[in-house]
């Protein structure tokens, strides 16, 4: 049975393959694994999910990083979402049997957090905004793509999972250098980032700190990726 994996960012893509893909690509990385490089945001995620299904995916995974909403979560922590909460307050469930399989496989290697994963159609950069979402929804983490994938999975009667590792903790506001350098696809443009840092050099320490946090999230994803053949079987 073919599995379809959705990633949004190049840094998430690199944890699964060395292939150099462009946004919108959907390729086979193994006999029974399709990988879609969606780009950031729910619209891109919807488009990529439809493409995965059209190419034969019968199970779906949203793979990548998330922002912490719960103060208990720290960079590099693993979250297996039980439910996905849309901005319109719709709730979509991930597959409980498949999630149980991952717990059995990964529980001895990582502490695993469960709970709700909230959706945002834009990057939430301020710590205070993340704290507000936590109080309002009870979700413990936030991303931009998983819920859009889960909605289509439910409509197509396909099982899905959201495998997300924490990048920025709830106490951290993203550096302005990052938000200034984002393009329309939610990716950081290096040239814009460097130009901003030239005139705002005091941003460098927080940017380095964010880079270390993101590296911790990537490291966890890379470890999990080594067991992908076991993860897709349930």
Z-matrix of the N, CA and C atoms (Angstrom, degrees):
N
C 1 1.462
C 2 1.527 1 109.47
N 3 1.323 2 115.98 1 129.46
C 4 1.465 3 120.84 2 -176.02
C 5 1.525 4 111.25 3 -79.17
N 6 1.325 5 115.20 4 134.93
C 7 1.459 6 121.55 5 176.50
C 8 1.521 7 108.92 6 -106.17
N 9 1.326 8 116.83 7 143.29
C 10 1.452 9 121.92 8 176.54
C 11 1.514 10 110.25 9 -114.68
N 12 1.332 11 116.41 10 128.22
C 13 1.463 12 122.06 11 -179.44
C 14 1.522 13 108.87 12 -115.05
N 15 1.306 14 115.53 13 130.53
C 16 1.460 15 122.63 14 -179.52
C 17 1.519 16 109.97 15 -109.08
N 18 1.333 17 116.55 16 127.71
C 19 1.465 18 121.56 17 172.77
C 20 1.521 19 108.59 18 -126.89
N 21 1.324 20 115.83 19 153.87
C 22 1.460 21 120.04 20 -175.06
C 23 1.520 22 113.42 21 -105.84
N 24 1.328 23 117.12 22 -35.58
C 25 1.459 24 121.37 23 -169.65
C 26 1.527 25 111.77 24 -119.86
N 27 1.335 26 117.92 25 152.89
C 28 1.472 27 120.73 26 178.21
C 29 1.520 28 112.63 27 -56.67
N 30 1.337 29 117.12 28 -35.98
C 31 1.466 30 120.56 29 -178.86
C 32 1.522 31 111.53 30 -67.30
N 33 1.319 32 117.23 31 -29.82
C 34 1.466 33 121.47 32 175.62
C 35 1.523 34 110.40 33 -78.23
N 36 1.316 35 116.01 34 -39.22
C 37 1.458 36 121.75 35 177.77
C 38 1.523 37 111.24 36 -57.68
N 39 1.342 38 116.79 37 -41.64
C 40 1.464 39 121.09 38 -175.34
C 41 1.520 40 113.31 39 -66.34
N 42 1.329 41 118.21 40 -15.70
C 43 1.471 42 120.41 41 178.07
C 44 1.529 43 111.63 42 -78.86
N 45 1.333 44 117.07 43 -11.20
C 46 1.465 45 121.69 44 -176.95
C 47 1.522 46 114.20 45 -115.52
N 48 1.333 47 117.73 46 -26.32
C 49 1.453 48 120.33 47 -175.78
C 50 1.525 49 110.73 48 -156.16
N 51 1.333 50 115.00 49 155.56
C 52 1.464 51 120.85 50 172.96
C 53 1.518 52 111.66 51 -93.84
N 54 1.315 53 117.20 52 -2.76
C 55 1.455 54 120.50 53 178.60
C 56 1.521 55 110.87 54 -62.21
N 57 1.315 56 115.85 55 141.33
C 58 1.459 57 121.60 56 177.54
C 59 1.530 58 108.13 57 -95.24
N 60 1.315 59 115.33 58 101.03
C 61 1.452 60 120.77 59 -177.30
C 62 1.524 61 110.34 60 -104.74
N 63 1.317 62 115.38 61 159.43
C 64 1.464 63 120.79 62 172.24
C 65 1.520 64 107.54 63 -110.88
N 66 1.318 65 115.75 64 157.29
C 67 1.461 66 120.14 65 -178.58
C 68 1.522 67 110.69 66 -55.39
N 69 1.323 68 115.28 67 131.98
C 70 1.453 69 121.52 68 -178.66
C 71 1.516 70 113.31 69 101.98
N 72 1.346 71 117.18 70 -13.50
C 73 1.463 72 120.54 71 178.16
C 74 1.526 73 111.03 72 -68.92
N 75 1.309 74 115.93 73 147.06
C 76 1.460 75 123.13 74 173.21
C 77 1.522 76 106.73 75 -140.27
N 78 1.333 77 116.35 76 111.64
C 79 1.462 78 120.96 77 -171.83
C 80 1.525 79 110.50 78 -131.27
N 81 1.317 80 114.66 79 161.62
C 82 1.459 81 120.93 80 174.83
C 83 1.524 82 108.82 81 -88.95
N 84 1.341 83 116.89 82 128.58
C 85 1.455 84 120.05 83 176.08
C 86 1.529 85 111.29 84 -110.17
N 87 1.307 86 116.73 85 -1.32
C 88 1.461 87 124.81 86 173.82
C 89 1.519 88 107.36 87 -163.41
N 90 1.331 89 116.49 88 171.82
C 91 1.461 90 119.85 89 -176.44
C 92 1.528 91 112.82 90 -55.99
N 93 1.333 92 116.54 91 -34.26
C 94 1.467 93 119.95 92 -175.16
C 95 1.523 94 112.62 93 -124.65
N 96 1.346 95 117.26 94 23.04
C 97 1.463 96 120.59 95 -179.41
C 98 1.528 97 110.33 96 -130.17
N 99 1.328 98 115.80 97 120.84
C 100 1.459 99 122.60 98 172.50
C 101 1.520 100 109.30 99 -103.76
N 102 1.323 101 116.56 100 141.66
C 103 1.461 102 122.06 101 -179.82
C 104 1.519 103 109.21 102 -125.97
N 105 1.344 104 115.62 103 124.72
C 106 1.462 105 121.58 104 178.96
C 107 1.517 106 109.79 105 -111.80
N 108 1.337 107 115.87 106 125.86
C 109 1.461 108 122.04 107 176.21
C 110 1.529 109 106.86 108 -94.63
N 111 1.328 110 115.10 109 96.14
C 112 1.461 111 121.01 110 -167.53
C 113 1.518 112 114.14 111 -80.08
N 114 1.337 113 116.96 112 -36.26
C 115 1.449 114 119.81 113 -161.99
C 116 1.513 115 109.17 114 87.57
N 117 1.314 116 116.57 115 166.55
C 118 1.465 117 121.30 116 -172.81
C 119 1.523 118 112.00 117 -79.70
N 120 1.336 119 114.54 118 151.25
C 121 1.456 120 121.02 119 171.07
C 122 1.513 121 113.95 120 99.51
N 123 1.333 122 116.19 121 157.39
C 124 1.466 123 121.68 122 -175.60
C 125 1.522 124 114.20 123 -65.50
N 126 1.309 125 119.01 124 -35.09
C 127 1.470 126 120.40 125 -179.99
C 128 1.523 127 110.60 126 -64.20
N 129 1.329 128 116.14 127 -46.08
C 130 1.459 129 120.14 128 176.68
C 131 1.527 130 111.06 129 -63.10
N 132 1.330 131 116.33 130 -38.23
C 133 1.462 132 120.53 131 -179.85
C 134 1.526 133 110.99 132 -65.14
N 135 1.323 134 117.32 133 -41.45
C 136 1.466 135 120.66 134 177.17
C 137 1.529 136 110.82 135 -60.14
N 138 1.320 137 115.57 136 -46.16
C 139 1.465 138 120.07 137 -178.48
C 140 1.530 139 110.36 138 -61.86
N 141 1.317 140 116.84 139 -44.35
C 142 1.460 141 121.01 140 -178.44
C 143 1.529 142 111.64 141 -68.17
N 144 1.325 143 116.91 142 -36.44
C 145 1.466 144 120.01 143 179.11
C 146 1.521 145 111.00 144 -65.44
N 147 1.315 146 117.00 145 -43.55
C 148 1.470 147 120.38 146 176.56
C 149 1.535 148 110.29 147 -59.83
N 150 1.327 149 116.45 148 -38.59
C 151 1.463 150 120.25 149 -179.90
C 152 1.525 151 111.02 150 -66.90
N 153 1.324 152 116.81 151 -42.56
C 154 1.463 153 120.41 152 177.41
C 155 1.530 154 111.22 153 -58.79
N 156 1.318 155 115.85 154 -44.92
C 157 1.467 156 120.21 155 -179.78
C 158 1.527 157 110.91 156 -66.11
N 159 1.331 158 116.51 157 -40.24
C 160 1.467 159 120.23 158 179.07
C 161 1.527 160 111.52 159 -63.01
N 162 1.324 161 116.29 160 -29.85
C 163 1.462 162 120.80 161 179.73
C 164 1.528 163 112.50 162 -87.86
N 165 1.339 164 117.29 163 1.34
C 166 1.453 165 119.44 164 171.86
C 167 1.509 166 116.94 165 112.17
N 168 1.329 167 118.62 166 6.58
C 169 1.471 168 119.99 167 179.77
C 170 1.528 169 110.53 168 -67.24
N 171 1.321 170 116.36 169 132.49
C 172 1.462 171 122.82 170 179.05
C 173 1.527 172 112.34 171 -112.52
N 174 1.311 173 117.50 172 -9.70
C 175 1.462 174 124.10 173 173.81
C 176 1.527 175 107.13 174 -138.66
N 177 1.327 176 117.50 175 147.33
C 178 1.461 177 121.25 176 -172.50
C 179 1.524 178 111.42 177 -129.38
N 180 1.334 179 115.29 178 140.55
C 181 1.461 180 121.94 179 175.11
C 182 1.518 181 109.26 180 -129.58
N 183 1.320 182 116.29 181 130.86
C 184 1.455 183 122.48 182 166.89
C 185 1.527 184 106.83 183 -93.65
N 186 1.320 185 116.26 184 120.02
C 187 1.467 186 122.40 185 -169.45
C 188 1.524 187 109.74 186 -122.44
N 189 1.319 188 116.85 187 132.13
C 190 1.456 189 117.88 188 175.11
C 191 1.513 190 113.49 189 152.98
N 192 1.310 191 115.06 190 -150.73
C 193 1.469 192 122.58 191 -175.02
C 194 1.525 193 110.81 192 -105.15
N 195 1.315 194 114.52 193 164.43
C 196 1.466 195 121.23 194 178.98
C 197 1.519 196 108.90 195 -146.88
N 198 1.311 197 115.26 196 160.68
C 199 1.463 198 121.67 197 173.31
C 200 1.521 199 108.89 198 -92.89
N 201 1.309 200 116.99 199 136.13
C 202 1.467 201 120.48 200 177.08
C 203 1.525 202 109.92 201 -73.03
N 204 1.329 203 115.11 202 140.31
C 205 1.461 204 122.16 203 168.57
C 206 1.526 205 110.07 204 -110.07
N 207 1.313 206 116.22 205 -33.90
C 208 1.462 207 121.58 206 177.16
C 209 1.527 208 110.02 207 -80.31
N 210 1.330 209 117.36 208 136.22
C 211 1.471 210 119.60 209 177.75
C 212 1.518 211 113.10 210 -67.95
N 213 1.332 212 117.65 211 -13.09
C 214 1.467 213 120.70 212 179.32
C 215 1.531 214 112.52 213 -77.59
N 216 1.325 215 117.20 214 -17.77
C 217 1.457 216 120.00 215 -176.98
C 218 1.520 217 111.30 216 -89.87
N 219 1.333 218 115.67 217 137.64
C 220 1.463 219 120.59 218 -179.98
C 221 1.531 220 109.98 219 -126.24
N 222 1.331 221 118.29 220 163.70
C 223 1.458 222 120.90 221 -178.43
C 224 1.530 223 112.68 222 -55.26
N 225 1.323 224 115.28 223 133.92
C 226 1.450 225 121.49 224 -178.53
C 227 1.509 226 114.30 225 94.37
N 228 1.335 227 118.20 226 -13.30
C 229 1.469 228 121.06 227 179.34
C 230 1.529 229 110.28 228 -67.19
N 231 1.325 230 114.84 229 149.03
C 232 1.459 231 122.07 230 -179.95
C 233 1.519 232 110.33 231 -99.74
N 234 1.340 233 115.30 232 132.82
C 235 1.457 234 120.76 233 174.28
C 236 1.521 235 109.81 234 -121.75
N 237 1.321 236 116.30 235 129.06
C 238 1.464 237 122.96 236 170.56
C 239 1.520 238 106.67 237 -111.76
N 240 1.298 239 116.15 238 101.08
C 241 1.465 240 120.71 239 -172.64
C 242 1.521 241 111.47 240 -66.45
N 243 1.321 242 115.63 241 133.46
C 244 1.467 243 120.97 242 172.33
C 245 1.521 244 110.67 243 -81.23
N 246 1.334 245 115.07 244 -39.94
C 247 1.456 246 121.12 245 -179.10
C 248 1.515 247 109.68 246 -136.67
N 249 1.333 248 114.83 247 152.78
C 250 1.453 249 122.03 248 178.27
C 251 1.523 250 107.87 249 -118.97
N 252 1.322 251 116.21 250 127.74
C 253 1.462 252 122.46 251 -173.60
C 254 1.517 253 109.91 252 -111.57
N 255 1.327 254 116.13 253 118.50
C 256 1.460 255 120.27 254 -178.79
C 257 1.529 256 110.86 255 -78.78
N 258 1.316 257 115.92 256 167.29
C 259 1.463 258 120.60 257 175.55
C 260 1.521 259 111.51 258 -63.25
N 261 1.327 260 116.56 259 -23.63
C 262 1.471 261 121.20 260 178.24
C 263 1.537 262 111.60 261 -90.62
N 264 1.343 263 115.91 262 11.33
C 265 1.467 264 123.24 263 177.75
C 266 1.528 265 113.22 264 69.70
N 267 1.321 266 117.83 265 20.41
C 268 1.462 267 121.05 266 170.32
C 269 1.532 268 108.50 267 -78.03
N 270 1.328 269 116.12 268 145.19
C 271 1.464 270 120.98 269 -178.91
C 272 1.519 271 109.27 270 -118.25
N 273 1.317 272 115.79 271 130.39
C 274 1.461 273 122.25 272 178.15
C 275 1.520 274 108.40 273 -124.14
N 276 1.337 275 115.27 274 135.68
C 277 1.461 276 120.63 275 -177.96
C 278 1.526 277 110.99 276 -93.44
N 279 1.337 278 115.34 277 142.81
C 280 1.454 279 119.46 278 167.33
C 281 1.529 280 108.33 279 -84.70
N 282 1.323 281 116.82 280 166.96
C 283 1.459 282 120.54 281 -174.72
C 284 1.530 283 110.93 282 -74.70
N 285 1.333 284 118.86 283 118.41
C 286 1.469 285 120.76 284 -174.13
C 287 1.529 286 113.20 285 -67.82
N 288 1.332 287 118.39 286 -35.19
C 289 1.471 288 119.81 287 -179.60
C 290 1.521 289 110.60 288 -68.93
N 291 1.300 290 115.64 289 -41.50
C 292 1.465 291 120.66 290 179.75
C 293 1.531 292 110.32 291 -66.60
N 294 1.323 293 115.37 292 -41.99
C 295 1.465 294 119.69 293 178.74
C 296 1.531 295 110.81 294 -63.50
N 297 1.330 296 116.77 295 -39.56
C 298 1.471 297 121.25 296 177.05
C 299 1.525 298 110.43 297 -61.29
N 300 1.330 299 115.98 298 -39.46
C 301 1.463 300 121.08 299 177.61
C 302 1.528 301 110.71 300 -59.61
N 303 1.320 302 116.91 301 -42.60
C 304 1.464 303 119.84 302 179.15
C 305 1.520 304 111.79 303 -67.45
N 306 1.321 305 116.45 304 -38.29
C 307 1.463 306 119.22 305 176.12
C 308 1.519 307 110.61 306 -58.30
N 309 1.317 308 116.39 307 -45.45
C 310 1.463 309 120.18 308 -179.51
C 311 1.521 310 111.15 309 -63.46
N 312 1.325 311 116.60 310 -33.88
C 313 1.455 312 121.68 311 -176.79
C 314 1.531 313 112.67 312 -79.82
N 315 1.325 314 116.99 313 -37.18
C 316 1.464 315 121.01 314 -169.19
C 317 1.522 316 115.00 315 -109.65
N 318 1.328 317 117.02 316 -11.53
C 319 1.468 318 120.51 317 -171.34
C 320 1.518 319 113.54 318 -61.48
N 321 1.319 320 117.49 319 -29.18
C 322 1.459 321 119.78 320 -179.95
C 323 1.529 322 111.77 321 -79.57
N 324 1.321 323 117.46 322 -12.52
C 325 1.469 324 121.78 323 -176.73
C 326 1.526 325 112.89 324 -101.60
N 327 1.328 326 116.15 325 -32.85
C 328 1.469 327 120.59 326 -175.95
C 329 1.524 328 109.96 327 -138.99
N 330 1.325 329 116.79 328 148.51
C 331 1.462 330 118.16 329 162.59
C 332 1.525 331 107.74 330 -71.79
N 333 1.326 332 116.78 331 131.89
C 334 1.460 333 121.16 332 -176.07
C 335 1.518 334 109.70 333 -112.53
N 336 1.326 335 115.59 334 128.82
C 337 1.462 336 120.83 335 176.48
C 338 1.517 337 109.66 336 -99.91
N 339 1.332 338 115.22 337 139.39
C 340 1.462 339 121.66 338 176.08
C 341 1.526 340 108.23 339 -114.89
N 342 1.314 341 115.51 340 -179.90
C 343 1.454 342 119.21 341 178.34
C 344 1.507 343 110.77 342 126.35
N 345 1.334 344 115.95 343 -162.78
C 346 1.455 345 121.51 344 -177.35
C 347 1.525 346 111.15 345 -91.04
N 348 1.324 347 114.35 346 140.73
C 349 1.458 348 122.42 347 173.77
C 350 1.521 349 107.19 348 -111.73
N 351 1.317 350 116.75 349 116.97
C 352 1.466 351 121.23 350 -176.11
C 353 1.522 352 111.43 351 -86.45
N 354 1.321 353 114.68 352 155.79
C 355 1.460 354 122.24 353 178.47
C 356 1.522 355 110.51 354 -101.94
N 357 1.334 356 115.28 355 143.04
C 358 1.456 357 120.53 356 167.15
C 359 1.521 358 107.86 357 -135.56
N 360 1.315 359 116.55 358 138.90
C 361 1.464 360 120.62 359 178.61
C 362 1.527 361 111.77 360 -84.01
N 363 1.324 362 116.71 361 -3.36
C 364 1.464 363 121.11 362 178.86
C 365 1.528 364 108.38 363 -142.17
N 366 1.313 365 116.23 364 163.93
C 367 1.457 366 120.24 365 178.30
C 368 1.520 367 109.65 366 -71.45
N 369 1.320 368 116.06 367 128.56
C 370 1.470 369 121.79 368 177.32
C 371 1.525 370 107.08 369 -94.97
N 372 1.305 371 116.09 370 106.67
C 373 1.465 372 120.19 371 -169.92
C 374 1.528 373 113.88 372 -96.36
N 375 1.328 374 117.87 373 -24.75
C 376 1.465 375 120.33 374 -174.44
C 377 1.521 376 111.88 375 -94.01
N 378 1.319 377 115.21 376 137.20
C 379 1.463 378 120.92 377 177.82
C 380 1.526 379 111.26 378 -58.38
N 381 1.313 380 117.36 379 -40.90
C 382 1.471 381 120.18 380 -178.20
C 383 1.526 382 111.35 381 -63.40
N 384 1.335 383 116.88 382 -35.80
C 385 1.469 384 120.11 383 177.98
C 386 1.523 385 110.55 384 -67.54
N 387 1.323 386 117.13 385 -40.39
C 388 1.467 387 120.61 386 177.96
C 389 1.527 388 110.50 387 -63.58
N 390 1.322 389 116.41 388 -41.18
C 391 1.464 390 119.88 389 178.70
C 392 1.531 391 111.42 390 -63.82
N 393 1.339 392 116.27 391 -37.50
C 394 1.466 393 119.95 392 178.25
C 395 1.524 394 111.23 393 -64.96
N 396 1.330 395 116.90 394 -41.87
C 397 1.466 396 120.21 395 179.16
C 398 1.527 397 110.02 396 -63.28
N 399 1.308 398 116.58 397 -38.77
C 400 1.467 399 121.24 398 178.28
C 401 1.525 400 111.07 399 -61.15
N 402 1.337 401 116.40 400 -45.30
C 403 1.468 402 120.67 401 -179.84
C 404 1.529 403 111.28 402 -67.01
N 405 1.313 404 116.83 403 -37.77
C 406 1.461 405 120.76 404 -174.67
C 407 1.528 406 113.33 405 -78.34
N 408 1.330 407 117.08 406 -31.75
C 409 1.472 408 119.93 407 -171.18
C 410 1.524 409 113.84 408 -114.43
N 411 1.325 410 117.90 409 -25.26
C 412 1.456 411 120.51 410 -173.34
C 413 1.512 412 113.01 411 76.84
N 414 1.331 413 117.89 412 0.38
C 415 1.465 414 120.95 413 175.88
C 416 1.523 415 109.25 414 -68.43
N 417 1.332 416 116.31 415 145.48
C 418 1.464 417 119.43 416 -175.85
C 419 1.523 418 112.89 417 -97.96
N 420 1.338 419 117.36 418 -11.73
C 421 1.461 420 120.91 419 178.32
C 422 1.521 421 108.99 420 -152.95
N 423 1.330 422 115.43 421 171.96
C 424 1.459 423 121.65 422 -170.50
C 425 1.521 424 109.43 423 -143.55
N 426 1.340 425 116.53 424 134.67
C 427 1.461 426 119.85 425 168.26
C 428 1.529 427 109.29 426 -145.02
N 429 1.323 428 116.38 427 -175.55
C 430 1.466 429 120.61 428 -172.55
C 431 1.528 430 113.61 429 -112.44
N 432 1.348 431 118.01 430 -8.88
C 433 1.462 432 119.44 431 -170.07
C 434 1.524 433 115.49 432 -121.26
N 435 1.321 434 118.37 433 -30.03
C 436 1.468 435 120.71 434 -168.40
C 437 1.521 436 112.86 435 -61.80
N 438 1.314 437 116.84 436 -41.76
C 439 1.463 438 119.78 437 -176.24
C 440 1.524 439 111.43 438 -66.71
N 441 1.322 440 117.01 439 -38.91
C 442 1.463 441 120.33 440 178.06
C 443 1.524 442 110.39 441 -61.86
N 444 1.323 443 116.67 442 -40.60
C 445 1.460 444 120.56 443 176.57
C 446 1.523 445 110.90 444 -64.25
N 447 1.337 446 116.81 445 -45.07
C 448 1.461 447 121.16 446 -176.86
C 449 1.529 448 111.67 447 -64.53
N 450 1.310 449 116.96 448 -34.76
C 451 1.466 450 120.49 449 178.65
C 452 1.524 451 110.85 450 -61.41
N 453 1.326 452 116.06 451 -45.09
C 454 1.460 453 120.42 452 179.74
C 455 1.527 454 110.48 453 -70.79
N 456 1.332 455 116.81 454 -35.92
C 457 1.467 456 120.30 455 176.72
C 458 1.520 457 110.36 456 -60.02
N 459 1.326 458 116.80 457 -43.24
C 460 1.466 459 120.20 458 179.07
C 461 1.527 460 110.62 459 -64.56
N 462 1.316 461 116.88 460 -43.96
C 463 1.462 462 120.56 461 179.19
C 464 1.528 463 111.40 462 -61.77
N 465 1.332 464 116.56 463 -31.21
C 466 1.466 465 122.01 464 -177.64
C 467 1.518 466 112.41 465 -95.87
N 468 1.348 467 115.96 466 1.92
C 469 1.469 468 121.45 467 179.88
C 470 1.530 469 111.53 468 58.03
N 471 1.342 470 116.14 469 44.54
C 472 1.460 471 122.12 470 179.15
C 473 1.527 472 109.99 471 -116.04
N 474 1.330 473 118.47 472 142.61
C 475 1.466 474 120.76 473 176.44
C 476 1.518 475 110.67 474 -71.92
N 477 1.328 476 116.11 475 148.20
C 478 1.460 477 119.61 476 179.17
C 479 1.520 478 110.91 477 -143.60
N 480 1.312 479 114.27 478 159.90
C 481 1.461 480 123.22 479 175.00
C 482 1.518 481 108.66 480 -136.00
N 483 1.322 482 115.88 481 155.26
C 484 1.461 483 122.03 482 169.25
C 485 1.526 484 106.92 483 -121.93
N 486 1.325 485 115.84 484 112.13
C 487 1.463 486 122.31 485 177.67
C 488 1.521 487 106.83 486 -106.69
N 489 1.315 488 116.52 487 107.94
C 490 1.456 489 121.35 488 -173.32
C 491 1.536 490 110.79 489 -131.50
N 492 1.311 491 116.18 490 137.05
C 493 1.463 492 120.77 491 174.88
C 494 1.522 493 108.73 492 -113.49
N 495 1.308 494 115.17 493 147.66
C 496 1.465 495 120.75 494 -172.35
C 497 1.521 496 111.08 495 -79.42
N 498 1.336 497 115.23 496 130.60
C 499 1.459 498 121.62 497 173.64
C 500 1.533 499 109.02 498 -101.01
N 501 1.322 500 117.98 499 -80.03
C 502 1.466 501 120.02 500 -177.74
C 503 1.529 502 111.06 501 -88.59
N 504 1.331 503 117.72 502 129.33
C 505 1.467 504 121.30 503 175.81
C 506 1.520 505 110.80 504 -71.49
N 507 1.322 506 116.38 505 162.54
C 508 1.459 507 120.34 506 -176.32
C 509 1.526 508 111.67 507 -64.03
N 510 1.319 509 117.48 508 -26.93
C 511 1.465 510 121.16 509 -178.17
C 512 1.524 511 112.81 510 -76.11
N 513 1.318 512 117.69 511 -8.47
C 514 1.463 513 121.34 512 -174.43
C 515 1.518 514 111.69 513 -103.49
N 516 1.314 515 116.77 514 128.65
C 517 1.459 516 122.32 515 166.99
C 518 1.525 517 107.75 516 -90.71
N 519 1.328 518 116.20 517 138.53
C 520 1.455 519 119.05 518 179.89
C 521 1.528 520 110.37 519 -65.22
N 522 1.332 521 117.46 520 140.64
C 523 1.467 522 119.90 521 176.56
C 524 1.527 523 111.34 522 -57.96
N 525 1.331 524 116.11 523 144.64
C 526 1.460 525 119.64 524 179.01
C 527 1.519 526 111.39 525 -61.27
N 528 1.338 527 115.97 526 -27.35
C 529 1.462 528 120.00 527 178.64
C 530 1.523 529 110.80 528 -58.42
N 531 1.329 530 117.24 529 -36.41
C 532 1.461 531 121.18 530 -179.53
C 533 1.524 532 110.38 531 -70.88
N 534 1.316 533 116.48 532 -50.61
C 535 1.468 534 119.23 533 -176.93
C 536 1.533 535 111.46 534 -64.94
N 537 1.328 536 117.71 535 -31.50
C 538 1.459 537 121.35 536 177.93
C 539 1.522 538 111.86 537 -71.62
N 540 1.338 539 116.53 538 -26.19
C 541 1.470 540 120.72 539 -174.77
C 542 1.521 541 113.38 540 -95.74
N 543 1.331 542 117.34 541 -0.84
C 544 1.460 543 119.90 542 -178.82
C 545 1.530 544 110.97 543 -71.55
N 546 1.338 545 115.01 544 140.23
C 547 1.461 546 119.22 545 173.43
C 548 1.525 547 109.79 546 -99.28
N 549 1.302 548 117.43 547 -174.49
C 550 1.459 549 121.34 548 -176.37
C 551 1.505 550 114.17 549 -66.89
N 552 1.346 551 117.46 550 -16.35
C 553 1.457 552 122.12 551 178.74
C 554 1.532 553 112.58 552 -94.96
N 555 1.340 554 116.45 553 7.10
C 556 1.453 555 119.72 554 179.72
C 557 1.512 556 114.09 555 76.78
N 558 1.328 557 117.38 556 17.03
C 559 1.453 558 121.95 557 179.09
C 560 1.523 559 109.88 558 -106.66
N 561 1.336 560 115.26 559 147.38
C 562 1.460 561 120.62 560 179.43
C 563 1.521 562 109.52 561 -82.12
N 564 1.320 563 116.78 562 124.78
C 565 1.464 564 121.62 563 175.76
C 566 1.521 565 108.59 564 -89.89
N 567 1.325 566 115.98 565 119.51
C 568 1.465 567 121.25 566 -174.33
C 569 1.520 568 111.78 567 -58.60
N 570 1.319 569 117.54 568 -40.63
C 571 1.466 570 120.09 569 -178.14
C 572 1.526 571 111.23 570 -62.66
N 573 1.330 572 117.11 571 -42.74
C 574 1.465 573 120.54 572 177.42
C 575 1.519 574 111.00 573 -64.90
N 576 1.330 575 116.01 574 -39.69
C 577 1.459 576 120.66 575 179.93
C 578 1.521 577 111.21 576 -61.57
N 579 1.317 578 116.55 577 -46.04
C 580 1.465 579 120.85 578 -178.18
C 581 1.531 580 111.19 579 -66.75
N 582 1.322 581 116.44 580 -39.03
C 583 1.472 582 119.18 581 178.43
C 584 1.521 583 110.84 582 -63.31
N 585 1.321 584 116.60 583 -39.85
C 586 1.465 585 119.93 584 179.47
C 587 1.528 586 110.58 585 -66.84
N 588 1.332 587 116.77 586 -39.59
C 589 1.467 588 120.09 587 -178.68
C 590 1.523 589 112.25 588 -67.28
N 591 1.315 590 117.59 589 -29.24
C 592 1.469 591 120.62 590 178.37
C 593 1.523 592 110.55 591 -60.04
N 594 1.326 593 116.45 592 -39.47
C 595 1.468 594 120.67 593 -178.21
C 596 1.528 595 112.83 594 -96.66
N 597 1.343 596 117.20 595 -8.00
C 598 1.463 597 121.84 596 179.46
C 599 1.536 598 109.70 597 -135.09
N 600 1.326 599 118.16 598 60.46
C 601 1.473 600 120.82 599 -173.93
C 602 1.531 601 113.59 600 -62.59
N 603 1.330 602 117.28 601 -23.20
C 604 1.469 603 120.12 602 179.37
C 605 1.529 604 112.35 603 -67.26
N 606 1.332 605 117.39 604 -10.39
C 607 1.463 606 121.85 605 177.46
C 608 1.535 607 112.23 606 -77.43
N 609 1.330 608 116.66 607 -16.29
C 610 1.467 609 120.46 608 -172.50
C 611 1.533 610 113.51 609 -58.43
N 612 1.342 611 120.67 610 -45.62
C 613 1.472 612 119.19 611 -178.19
C 614 1.532 613 113.36 612 -60.17
N 615 1.331 614 117.31 613 -42.08
C 616 1.465 615 118.93 614 -179.67
C 617 1.525 616 110.80 615 -70.67
N 618 1.318 617 116.80 616 -29.83
C 619 1.455 618 120.37 617 177.00
C 620 1.532 619 110.72 618 -68.33
N 621 1.319 620 115.81 619 -40.59
C 622 1.470 621 120.59 620 177.00
C 623 1.526 622 110.09 621 -63.33
N 624 1.328 623 116.16 622 -42.34
C 625 1.463 624 120.75 623 179.63
C 626 1.525 625 110.71 624 -61.51
N 627 1.328 626 116.85 625 -43.06
C 628 1.457 627 120.35 626 177.96
C 629 1.524 628 110.72 627 -63.39
N 630 1.329 629 116.41 628 -39.42
C 631 1.457 630 120.32 629 177.88
C 632 1.521 631 112.21 630 -60.23
N 633 1.319 632 116.75 631 -40.12
C 634 1.463 633 121.23 632 177.64
C 635 1.523 634 110.70 633 -66.17
N 636 1.319 635 116.90 634 -40.13
C 637 1.461 636 120.62 635 177.60
C 638 1.529 637 110.63 636 -62.60
N 639 1.319 638 115.81 637 -44.25
C 640 1.455 639 119.92 638 -178.57
C 641 1.525 640 110.65 639 -66.70
N 642 1.321 641 116.19 640 -35.81
C 643 1.470 642 120.21 641 176.89
C 644 1.528 643 110.24 642 -62.28
N 645 1.320 644 117.53 643 -39.34
C 646 1.469 645 121.17 644 178.04
C 647 1.523 646 110.62 645 -62.45
N 648 1.336 647 116.46 646 -40.90
C 649 1.464 648 120.31 647 178.08
C 650 1.524 649 110.65 648 -65.28
N 651 1.324 650 117.03 649 -42.94
C 652 1.464 651 120.99 650 178.22
C 653 1.522 652 111.48 651 -62.69
N 654 1.317 653 116.74 652 -40.67
C 655 1.463 654 120.80 653 -178.70
C 656 1.527 655 111.21 654 -59.21
N 657 1.331 656 116.50 655 -43.96
C 658 1.468 657 120.28 656 178.02
C 659 1.519 658 110.89 657 -63.31
N 660 1.331 659 116.95 658 -43.30
C 661 1.464 660 120.23 659 178.85
C 662 1.527 661 111.54 660 -61.31
N 663 1.320 662 117.07 661 -39.64
C 664 1.465 663 120.26 662 -179.30
C 665 1.528 664 111.19 663 -65.49
N 666 1.319 665 116.54 664 -37.91
C 667 1.471 666 120.00 665 177.79
C 668 1.526 667 110.33 666 -65.19
N 669 1.327 668 116.24 667 -43.94
C 670 1.464 669 120.47 668 179.03
C 671 1.534 670 110.57 669 -64.75
N 672 1.329 671 117.06 670 -37.63
C 673 1.459 672 121.21 671 -177.67
C 674 1.526 673 112.32 672 -61.32
N 675 1.325 674 117.06 673 -28.30
C 676 1.469 675 120.13 674 178.83
C 677 1.529 676 111.67 675 -65.42
N 678 1.332 677 116.50 676 -18.05
C 679 1.463 678 120.79 677 -179.71
C 680 1.529 679 112.34 678 -109.39
N 681 1.322 680 115.39 679 23.08
C 682 1.459 681 120.17 680 -174.18
C 683 1.525 682 112.03 681 -60.46
N 684 1.314 683 117.48 682 -37.73
C 685 1.469 684 119.57 683 -179.60
C 686 1.523 685 112.02 684 -62.21
N 687 1.341 686 116.73 685 -33.31
C 688 1.475 687 120.11 686 177.15
C 689 1.527 688 111.14 687 -78.76
N 690 1.324 689 116.32 688 -34.02
C 691 1.467 690 121.34 689 -177.73
C 692 1.525 691 111.68 690 -64.47
N 693 1.318 692 117.17 691 -37.30
C 694 1.462 693 119.14 692 -172.78
C 695 1.526 694 112.80 693 -78.65
N 696 1.329 695 117.09 694 -8.76
C 697 1.476 696 120.16 695 -179.72
C 698 1.512 697 109.84 696 -97.06
N 699 1.336 698 117.27 697 126.24
C 700 1.459 699 121.07 698 173.05
C 701 1.523 700 109.55 699 -156.82
